[in-house]
Amino acid sequence: QVQLVESGGGLVQPGGSLRLSCAASGFIFNRYAMDWYRQASGKPRELVARIFSGGSRNYADFVKGRFAISRDNAKNTVALVMNSLKPEDTAVYYCHVTFMGGDYWGQGTQVTVSS
């Protein structure tokens, strides 16, 4: 029943911006922290940003000042606005939520930063 569906990825030039969105369903959305992770080819998956149920946010050091996570509890969506993109931001971006019994992941959306 739990579903997470990402959208908004694509090809962007260095310095450009992109907005990712994750549509969530199958659980009481506003009770849980929501995460964005990313995984570059051949690299471990890493946490990019987290937004808690109360609205506070945590960011990885490598995106502080460039990315912003937000949530719309009325629409059950989580967004990641990415500015000043760098080639090293190239990765598949995933939304994520943790429940008892395991983790839930979206299918991922590809972000490629290249000139």
N, C-alpha and C positions, 0 to 999 in steps of 0.2 A: 504493500500500500504506500509506503514512503517513496516519494519520487522527488528528485532534484534535477532540473533541466537547465543547463547553462546556454546562454546565447550571447552574441555580440562580438565574438572574436573576429580576427581578420588580419590583414597586412597593413602595417603602419610604418611610416618613415621615422627614423630617430628624431626625438623631440616632439613627436605627435602625441595624440590622445586617443583613448578608446574607453568605452563604457561597456562593462560586462553586466549581465543580469542572470540571476538564478531564480527560477520559479519553483516553489516548494509546495508539496501537498502530502496528505496522508498522516499528518501529526499536528499537534497544537503548536503552531509555528512560534508564537510569541513567548513561549516558555523556555526556549532553548537558544544558546549561543549558536551563531552561524559563522562559518569559516570560508575563506578562500585559500586554497592551496595552489601551488603550481609545480610542474615537473618538466624540466628541460630534458631533451634527449640524452640518455645515458647518465642522468643525474638523479639523486634521491628526490622524492617529493618533499616540498617544504612549505611551511605555513607562511602565508603572505599577510593575512589580516584576519581579525576576529571581531565580531560585534556581539556583545552580550545582550541578554534579554532586556536589561535595563537601559541599553543604548550606549554604554561605554565601549571603547574601542581599543584594541591593541594592534600594533603594526610591527612587522619585521623591520630591522634596521635598514635593510637595503631598499625599502620603499617609503620610509618616513619622509614626509614633505612632498611626495609625488603622487601617492595613491590615497584614495578615500573610500572607506566602506560605509554603507548605509543600509537601512532596512525599511521596508514599508509593510507594517504588520497588517494593514487593511487589505493588501494585495498578496501577502505571503511571498514577498520577493526580497532578495538581497542584491545590492549592486556593488560593483567595484569600479570606480572612476580612476583611470590611470592616465597621468599626465607625465610629460617629460620622459617619454619612453626611451629606453636604451636597448641596444641589441641583446644584451644579457637578460632582458625581460622576456625574450622569446621562450615560450613554453606552452604546454597545455595547462589551462587554468580550470580548476575544479571547485565546485562548492561542496560543503561537507557539514554534516551534523552528527553528533554522537548520541546514541540511545543505548539503554541497557541491552545487551545482546550483540552489540556491534556498532560499527561505523557505517554511515550511509554517504555515498558519493554520487555526484552527477556523472554524466558521460564525458564531460570535459569540452572545452572550446579552445581552439588553437589561436594563439596570439603570436604573430611573427613581426618582429621589428627589424626592418632592413631598408636600406636605400637602393 
